[in-house]
Amino acid sequence: MPQKIAAGNWKMNAPDPAEADTLARQHPDPGVTVLLCPPATLLASLSERLSQTKIQTGGQDCHTAASGAHTGDVSAAMLAAAGAGHVILGHSERRADHGESDGLVREKAEAALEAGLTPIICVGETLEERDAERTLEVIEGQLSGSLPRTDAPLIVAYEPVWAIGTGRTPTPDQIEKVHALLRAQAPSDTPLLYGGSVKGSNAAEIFAIANVDGALVGGASLTAEAFSPIVSALEAAV
Ligand SMILES: O=C(CO)COP(=O)(O)O
């Protein structure tokens, strides 16, 4: 059975780190993997802060190279040295803001695996693509272009671009169709996360969908009050 994962993507936000302590106190021994991905500058301190807890940390992006003349970038090895065990790659905000291609995401995923990190590879269609009934074709293309050419364990997150930060979520049927495709295409036992406006109030319904193994959460991961019910819903779904 794939691992169950509640992952928080803090994006370019710096919530009070005491929120992470509260979350750790509320979930001292979670029955699922709980992961917080802060901005790179906060990764080392947050990892240290959570080192005596079961909450893990991850990065939000990495470079393809291990080191070198890449001003402003951070390598996968640096994330690992700062305490990360995972790294989010190919998030739609990076694909949109930085023009990241599937090929680049694949190279980054290979670099992450090389550094001992588990990549969380994000895919998702735009509203335009969904309206044009191209969702499955788009996801299939992104996945086959972005997955590293190895059997190493990784995680895939389905995040419809139009559901991110909008309060809109796809219907359970829409999520189920995409996750069935991911299950068929990704290596067996790959945890498949859903992301896009996940909240405490809709988490249980989302976790009941076939082949949904957890969530990648943005806004609702910034406070323990908002994230804890999502973790609890996933624990209850196991
Ligand atoms: O992009 C996301 C997580 O990576 C989802 O963000 P929201 O949960 O804020 O919609």
The ligand as an SDF file (V2000), in Angstrom:
LIG
                    3D

 10  9  0  0  0  0  0  0  0  0999 V2000
   -0.3270   24.7800   -4.4680 O   0  0  0  0  0  0  0  0  0  0  0  0
   -0.7440   24.1630   -3.5070 C   0  0  0  0  0  0  0  0  0  0  0  0
    0.1350   23.2920   -2.7170 C   0  0  0  0  0  0  0  0  0  0  0  0
    1.3540   23.0640   -3.3740 O   0  0  0  0  0  0  0  0  0  0  0  0
   -2.1380   24.2890   -3.0700 C   0  0  0  0  0  0  0  0  0  0  0  0
   -2.3310   25.5570   -2.5160 O   0  0  0  0  0  0  0  0  0  0  0  0
   -3.6910   25.8700   -1.7150 P   0  0  0  0  0  0  0  0  0  0  0  0
   -3.8750   24.7440   -0.7360 O   0  0  0  0  0  0  0  0  0  0  0  0
   -3.4240   27.1930   -1.0500 O   0  0  0  0  0  0  0  0  0  0  0  0
   -4.7770   25.9150   -2.7330 O   0  0  0  0  0  0  0  0  0  0  0  0
  1  2  2  0
  2  3  1  0
  2  5  1  0
  3  4  1  0
  5  6  1  0
  6  7  1  0
  7  8  2  0
  7  9  1  0
  7 10  1  0
M  END
$$$$
